[in-house]
Amino acid sequence: MNNNQKKPLTITITGIFTIAGDDWEKLMELLTGRTSKSVPSAQNLKVPEGDGKLPRLAFSVKETAGIFGISQKTVYRLICRGLLNTSLALRTKLIAKSEIERFLRDTSREA
C-alpha cells in the first residue's frame, strides 16, 4: 500500500465569510503544504458585491422604532391597533420590510 497517496480534501461552506489575503495564503500553505509562491493569490478571488450580506427582510420592534424615529412603546401601540402587522412565525415580533413600506405608504398624506 502506498502511504504517499494523496486523499482529496472536501470543504463545504454554508454562508459567506471574509478572509484577509495574507491569512488566505497562510491557510492554503497549511492545507497544501506548498509555499505562497505556488498558492493562488487571494487577489484573484471574486468578492461578492457590496458587503456580501443578504438584504434585510424583517426588523425587530427596536429596529423598526429606530427606522420610524419613534419609541418602541409606540411601535407596540401601532401593532395593537392593527396598523402594523408582525410575523406570526416566531415568538419575537418581527416586522417585514414590505410591511414597514406599506404602513408608510398607507398612512402618508398626499401632497
Secondary structure, DSSP 8 states (H G I E B T S, - for coil): --TT----------S-----HHHHHHHHHHHH---TTTS--GGGS---STTS-----EEEHHHHHHHHTS-HHHHHHHHHTTSS---SSSSS-EEEHHHHHHHHHHHS---
